[in-house]
Amino acid sequence: MPTGLIRLIKEEFNAGVDHSGGLIGQPTSFFVGAAMNLCPSNPAREIHVLRKKISAGADFFLTQPVFDVHQAHNFYQRYLDEIGSLGVPILVGILPLVTERHARFLHNEVPGIKIPEVIQQRMSAAGESSAKEGAKIANELIEELRVDFQGVYFMPAFSRYDMVAEIIDRIE
């Protein structure tokens, strides 16, 4: 969400006025989320944008799907080292992989999503059991990400809600 929109919602709509200062009846009570990339190609720029979103009033962040826990952790640690605590929760995107082709497509065609070679190889080696392997990978990612982040949210591919249910059942 662009910082101007965050600011409009938090400082104006939630105060009961529109963008020109006119009354809108009663104040809204929006809880505003914003996008975050834990694996950015330009970490300095992402940190700058995050600071603006926090300053504008973001209440929480939703990330792109994360497949590289090491890169996500390093970026988050860099932010903490340079700026300090974000002060708002981060919910990490989990996109369970269904097939090797799905993994390759996301890696090669979707900007901002990079799937490590080791995960692509696991999906390839799984063959007919690739959806089960994708669910297993998702559970491993959740287990590793829960150390630093406040929660996850799911982006089931191809309406595979059954995979999400299976993943949730395995979370300890």
N, C-alpha and C positions, 0 to 999 in steps of 0.2 A: 504494500500500500504506500503510495507516495506520501512524503512527509506533509505536504500541504493538506491532503485529505485527512490525515491523522489529526493534524492541528485543528482543522475545521470541525471535526467531530468532537474532539476532546474539549477544546476551548470555547467553542461556540454552541454547537447543537446541545452538548451536555450542560451548557449554561442557560439554554432556553432561547438562544438567538440564532438567526440565520447569518449567512456570510456578509450581509450588509448591516448587521446590527439590529434588524427588526425582530420582534418577538415571534416565536413559533408556537405559542400556547404554553406548553409545559416543557421543562428540560427533558432531554433524552437521558438514557443511562447506558450508553454503549460501552462495551468492553472491547477495546480495539486491538486486533492482532495485526502483525506485519510479517512480511517475508524476510527470510535470512538464508544465506548460503554458507554452510559450514565448510565447504570445499571450494572456495572461490579461486579463480585464476589470478585475481589481483587482490590479495588480502588487505593491502593498505586502503584501497578504494572501498572494500566491503566494510572495514572498520569505520571509515569516515561516514558511510551511509547509515550504519547501525547507530552511530552516535547521534545523527540527525533524527532518526526514527525514535530513539529513546527520548531525546530532547522534545520532540513533538508530542510525546505522550503515549507511545505504544505500550500496551499492557502485557503483551506476550509476543513471542515469535514462533512461527512455523517455518521449518526448514525445507529445502529441497530434499528429495530422497537421498539418503546417505548410504554409501556402499564402502567407503574408505574411512574406517574408524580412526586410523592413525592420522590422516590428514585433518579430519574433523577435530580431533583432540588438539592437534598442534595449532590449528587456527584459533580455537577457543582459548587455549593457553596464551597465545600471542595477545589476544584481546585483553585477557585478564592482566597480563604483564604490563601492557601499554596503558590501559584505561582503568582497570579494576572491574569489579562486579557489574554485570549488566543490570542487576536489580529487578529483572523480570524473568518469568519462566521461558524456557526454550523447549518446544515440542518438536522432536525430530521425525522427519518423514521416513516411513518404512514402506517400500514398494516391493512386495514379494515377487521374485522372478518366477516365470512360469516355464519358459523354455530357453534353450541356448539362443535361438533366434531373437527372442524377446530381449535377452541380455545384450546381444550385439546391437540390436536396433537402438535401445536406450543409450548405449555407450557411443555409438557412431552418429546418431541422428538427433538426439535431444540435447540442446544446449544446457550446460550446467550439470549434466549427469555424466560421471565417469565411473565405470565399473572396473575395479582392479582385475588384472589378467588372471590372478589366481581364482577369482570368483567366476570369471568367464570359463576358465578351464574346468572348474567343478561342474558348472551347468552342462558343458559339453560332454564330460565323462558320465554324467548321470543318465543320459539317453532317455529311455521311456519313463524313468523316475525323476525327470527334471523338476516337476512341480513339487515333489517331496523334498528334493534338494534345495529348491528355492525357499520353501518354508523353513528348512533347517538353517539356511543362511540367514534368513530374517531373524530367527530366534537367537542366533549367535550375535548378530548385529545389536539386537536389543540388549542382550546381556552385557555387551561391552560398552554401549552408549549410556546405559543407566547410571554409570559411575559419575558422569559429568552433567547429564541433562535431566530435566524434570519430568519428562514423559515422552511418549511417542504417539503418532497418529498414523493410520494406515491408508494407503492408496492402492486398493486392490485392482489389479489389471484384469481386463476382460471379464468383469463382474464375478471374479473368483472370491466371493465372500466366504466360501467354504475354507479356503486357504487361511484367511484371516482368523476364522474360528479355531482352526487347528493350531495356528501360531499362538493365539491367546491361551488356549488350553495348556500349552507347554511352558508358558511363562511362570517362573517360580518367584 
